[in-house]
Amino acid sequence: MPDLPCVPTLGARWWSVQIRRALAHSGRAEAGFVVAGMLLLVGLAGTAPGAAGLPASPTGLALVGSVCPGTLDPHAFAGTLAIVGGSLPATSVANVSVNLTYHYLYNDTTKGGGTTFTCRVGSVSGATGSDGRFTLNASLPADFCTSTTCATYTGPFGTLAFGTPPSPPAGYFHKVDRTGGSVALSFVEAQSAVTLAPAGRLTVSVDAATNVRASVVAADGSPSPAILEDGWQLTGAGWTFATPPTGANATVLATSNAGPGSLSLTVNGSFRGSPVSLPPVTLGLTAVATSIRDGNMFPTALDAGSAASVVINGGGAAGYAYTAWFSPGPGPGSVPLACTTNATPGGTVGILCQGRAIFPVRGTTVPVATLTNGFSEVSSTFSPVVVAAGLGFAVTPDPAGAYAGSLVSYDVSVAGGSGTAPFGPACLAFGDGATYCDRTPGPTWHLIIPAPPVGSWNGAASVADAGGANVSVPVVTTVVDRLSLSALLTPTNVVTAGDSVAVRAVLAGGLLPAEYWWNLSAPATTVAAGTVSADGLVAINVTPLLAGDLVLTLTIRDGLGTTVANATTFSVAPGPATRLSADAVTGNATAAGVPVAITLAALNVLGDRVTSFAAGVNVTVSGPSGVLGAGVGVTGAAGPVFTLGSGGHVALPSSAWHHGELNVTFTATIAGRWLVVFATAPGTAGSTTGGLVVDVAPDTDHLELSRPLVVTAGARTNATLYTIGDVFGNSLAAGYVVIQSLFGGELTIRHAPVLVDHGRSTVWVNYSAPSGSGGTVDVTSAAGEPLLPTLQVPAGLAPTLTPLAIGGLALLGAAVGATGATVVVVRRRRRGRGTAPAEVAEGELERLAAGRARILTELENGRSLTLEELRAGLGLLDPTDGEIAEWVGSLVTEGSVRPHPTESGRTAFAAVPYADPVAPRVELDPAALDRALESRDADPVADD
């Protein structure tokens, strides 16, 4: 394939233009992509065969990188070289060599290959004319193509560097200013002038450190690049450097006695090895102390707590903020004064400070004013000021009251030792627009002023004094119509003692609140009192208690001391009986069967007996647990009247009353709390009720033993559990019986306690004859009453149980008057058949009795339980199978418990009501007993 011909014009000039446009519009990075693309096309176009190599770079160009820095700049530059400052001749700008350094982009594209960009450095030089003018052209090599490559050049690019020979004239530095294609080159004097800030003359406040700064500049006004040495010198009495001067800064300080002073600076130095110097500069110094020229205060005679106006005039150095304080003397601290300044010649100001100060403490004080600018401070003392106690006065009455159309009197008096004489005027205003004043010198005034219209007026009283005080206090005045009271109004003036009647009256006017009293004439007493705060009704419900004429009076006194009163008279008839009062003459506590004397009285509302009262009375008696009168009798004053039946109530005739009293006796044989209620028959005039509580205890002086439960039966050893109660069958809550045993001439006395379980009281009667002697056993109550016949215990009997002995003990139980008897034989467990019976331990007897009692308790109220259910209900006793069978069997044998089949075919047990007075016959089969004992001995529980 033949080589493509090279088109130099398109490759050199056209591509150069396109690259320039891309660079001008897109920036360096984007232009790079455009150039790369264009050169790729050129590479594809190829070159003509036999093309020559690239020409050499222009003189002075060097490779600096692949991308040129900066932006495109003009090719041609016109400039001028000038001299700024100093004394160089004008010819110094003629025939001076100037130069320009710039960058341009070299684009090398090979045929069928890549594109290489190279940034090169170019430079051009020239000489100034006689007037310092010059021109420089940033030229580029010409674009070209060969058979193998094309080269194009773009530029110039910055950064442009314009220069002159490396060493400007001594004491000068080179400066360049360019705008587009216009260039200004300068030789600038390095050290041209020195200035001080502030300049000229400086006025300062004493004790205020002030900084002075030196500035050394080149001829163009820029900071001098020279190496400088500053020489500061301060002269004048009272002046010093606050800190040692450092470089271009010096801080001066004037003392309070400083005179005129000066600060000078000499600057020497060098620039690029050449010495430079400037003439010294001087700053005049003046020190001014803050001063107070005069001050005044008004007024000079004051009351404590009042204020005075204060003004001070002063002067000081300008440029400072001034503040002033005024101290009135003892008490709170100083108060600030507001200060203003006005400029005066020589860098000074005039100062005016003013304000108000309160003098809080009485006495003579010397005020002090202080003026300062934060550095220089001065104080000035005022003339002594006499401060009197703060003006105070009182107004009486306050609040005040008056009737419409009357005069109101006020007394105004200055408090002793307060204020500054002379005093006055004293004025008072109601608030209705008028003011009344008394201009006499006081210190007391009596003002008599016509009262304003009816209403409440919030006015004020005021008093002035020579100390500038004018004190006001509020004064409240209430103006009302005169007090009036209507007649007492009541629906009737004929009443019965004890009845209530309403009484009312109408109050109007007066200064309220007003006090009131309701008074009765018989008995003479105040029945009600209080205050009323508004016009209207004043009412009471009065209840006369005494028969006869009764006067009720209402008295009212208002806040102005005016008193009004009205009265009414009632005719009071005696009152009826309102209640019955029952009282036990000998007390409310008695024993069963012992009567209680009761007096019933008819009383009226005052608690007095109504002697004429006589009416039928219903008596209702209720006892413990709902018992209604069973075993209860009531006897009238003339003999037996009735005995209560099961209904618990009966009627007493009206003839039983005598002079307003009815006397009865109450007798109960059942122990407990009884309620006796008396009520007049329905329809009786003055129907009333009354009653009392009577506590009836068992008759402990007459006790009986019954229902013996023989646990151990023997001629010489016996254990029997008796039910104990009084002769009426009431159980005991506590107590004991006395058991006296006499054996072989030795008397033993033991107290057996009464046991209570579920309302049933029992006691154990146990004895055991010692050795082989015989004896007797007596059982009595705590009061010494025999409870059993004397028991004769034979001598020498063996401790065995026989049917005969058992029968004898059963007969013994019947002989003491028991309503029923139970015989239970208890034998100790034995190891084997044929072993002789042994004594039964007392603990086993107690367990047997406790188990039987608990079983009877479980079967109360008609319950029916199986053996398993009974055993579960025995709780902590936890009987064995043999024990539960023995306990239930003994109860069945004695007739206290009966068995019966249940619907499921099991056997249940129920209690038999205790009513049969005949003791059951008990026949004992010894063989059967032995079999039962053997069965019990088989119980896994260990023998005793």
C-alpha positions, 0 to 999 in steps of 0.5 A: 500500500503506497504512503499517503501524501503529506499536506503540509498546509493542513498539517501545520497551519490548520491544526495550529489554529484549531489547537489554539482555539481549543486552548483559548476556549476550553482551558488546558486540560480540555485542550489537551484532549482536543489536541490529542484527538486532532493529532490522532487524525494527523497520524492516520493521514501519514506523511510524505515519503522521504520527508526531512527530520525536525528542525532544531529548537530556537536558541535559548529554549529548553524542555520543561514538561509535557503541559505548559503552565499559565494561560495564553498571552500576547506575542508583542509587549511594549514597555517603559523603564522608570526611576522612582525616588532617590537621586539617579540621573534620568539617563539611567534608564537609557540603553538598559537591557531588558528581557522576557521569559515565556513558555510555548507548547511543542506538539510532535505527531509521527506518522502511524504513531502517537502524539507527544506534547512538550512545554518549552521555555523561550526567551527574548531580550532587547534594550531601552531607548534614551527615554527608557522605552522598549518592545519585546516579541515572544516569538515561536518556531514555525510549524512544519511537516516531514514524511514521518512527522508534523510539528506545531507550536502554541504560545506564549504561555505564562508565567511571563517574567520581565527583567533587567540586569541582575543588579539594579542601581545601589539602593534600588530594587526592580519592580514590574507592573503589566497590564495585557501587552503593556509593561512598566519596569521601575528602579525603586528607591528601597528606603525613602521615608520614615513616619510615626503613628501618631505623628506630630504631637501626642497628648496622653493621660498620665499612667496610660501606656501609649504605643508609638509605631514607626513605618519605613517605606520605599519610594513607591509607598510599599514597606521598605525591603531594607534591613533596618536598625531603629534608634529610639530616644525619649526625653522629658521629665516624668517620661519612661518606656513602659517596656524596652522598645522593640523594632518599629514599636515603642510604648511610652508612659507618663507619671503624674508629674510628667512635663513636656517630652519628646520621642525621636527615631533614627533609622539606618540600614542596608540594602543588598549590601549598600548602606541606607539612612534617613534623617530622624523624626520626632514626636512631641509628648504632653501628659494630662492628669484627670481633674475635677474642677468643681461639683455641686449638689441640690438640695443640701438638706435631705430626708433619708431615702430621698434623692439629690441631683449631682453635677461635677465638671472636670478635664482630661486627655482626649481619646479616653472613655471617662466614668464617674461615681458618687458616694453619698456616704454610709449605706449602699455603695456608690452610684454611677454618673453619666459623663459627656466630653467636649474637645478643648485645645491641645488634645484635651477634653472638658468633662461633664458628669451628672446624676441622682443619688439617694441618701439612705441613712440619717446623719451628717455625711461627706459625699465623695465624687470620683472621675477616672478614664481607667488610668488617671483617677481623681476624687473630690470631697463635697461639703457635709450634708445633713440627712434627716430620718425619712419623712413618715406620717400616719393618717387616722382613721384608716380605713375611714367610714362615714354616713352620707351627708356627714363630715369626715375627720382625719388626723395627720401627724408626722412621725417623731424624728422624721423629715426636715422641718418645716413641714407642710402642706398636708393634703387629702383627696377622696378620689372624686376630683377634689383635694383638701389641704391644710398649709399650717406648718404642722407637724400635726393637722386635723382635717374635717372634710364633707363626706363624698356620696355613698360608695367606697373611695380610694384616696390618698393623703400627702405631706411635704417637708423642707428636705424635698420629700413629698410622701403619699399614702393611700386612704380608703373611705367608705360612705354608707347610709345610716344603720336601720333595723326592721321589727322582728318577724315570726309566724307565731308568738305562742309556742310550746317548750321544745318547739322551734320557731323562726325569727327574722329581721331586715338590716339596711345601711351601716358600716359593715361588717356589723356585730349582732347578738340574739338574747333570751330573757329566760334564762337570760342568755345570748343564744347566738352572736356573729357578724353580718357583712351585707344588707338583708335578712338576719335570722335565727331558729329559737327553741324556748325551753321554759314555760312562761313569757319569753323576750327575744332581743336582736341588737346590731352595732355597725363599724361606726359604733351606731347600735340599733335593737328590736325585741319580740315576746313569746308565750311559752307553754310546757312541753311533753315528754320526749323520751324514756330513760331506763336506768339499772338501779344497782348496775347493769351486770348481774348473775343468772337468776339474780334480778336487776331493778330497772327504773323507767322515767318519762323526760321532756326535752330538758331532761326533766321528769314529766310527772303526769306521763302515763301510757302503755309500754311495750317491753321487748327483750333479746338475748345472746345469739338471738334468744328471745326471752326464754328463761327471763322474767319481768316483775312490776312494782306491785308484784309479778306482772308477766313472764316473757315467753318465746316471743320476748315481748309484752305490754305494761299497762299505763297504770304501772306509772307513778309520778312519771316513773315505772319500776320493774325487775328483770331476771334472766337465767341464760348468761350473756348480753341482754337488750331490754327496750321500752317503747310507748304504744303506737298512737300515744301522744309523745311516743318515745323509746328507751332501753338499756343493756344488761350483762348476765354472767353464770351463777358461779356460786351454784355449780353442777357437774353432769354428763360424766365421761369415765375414762379410767374406772377403778375402785382406787384409780379413777379418771372422769371428765364432767360437764360443768355449769351453773344450776341453769345450765350456763357454761363457764368461761373459766374457773376451777374445782377443788379436789381434796384427797385424804389417804392415810391421814395425809390431805392432798388438795388439787385445783382442776381447771375448767376447760372450754371448747366450742362453748362447752365447759368441762373439768377432769376429776381424777384420783389414785389411792397411794400404797394400799390405804383407803381414804376419801375424795371430796369435790367442791367449787371454788366457793366451797360448795360440794359438787359430788358426794364424798367418794369412799376409796377402799383399801388394798384393792388390786388395780384390775378392771372387772365388770363389777367394778365398772358397774359400780363406777357407773352407779356412782356416776348416776348417784351424783345426779347426772342426766346421763352416764358413759362408761369407757374401759381403756386397757393398755396395749400388751405384747401378747395374749395372757398379759395382765392389764396395766395402768393406763397413762394419764397422757393416753387418757387425755388423748382419748378424751380429746379425740372423742371431743373433737369427733363430737365437734365435727358432727355438730349441726347435723353433719354426717361423716365417714370414718375417713372424713372424721379422721381428716378433720382431727388435724394434728391429733392424727389418729391411727386406724385403731385409735379412730375406730376405738374413739368412734366405737366408744361414742356409738356404745354410749349412744352419743353417735349413731351409724347409718348407711349412705347412698353409696353403701358406706357407713357414716356417723351422726351425733345423737341429740342429748335429751335422754336423761336415762344412762344407757346400759353397757354390757361388756364382752371381755372376749370381744374386748380382748379381740379389739385390743389385739387388733389395735396392738397390731397397729404399726405404732410402737407400744407405750 
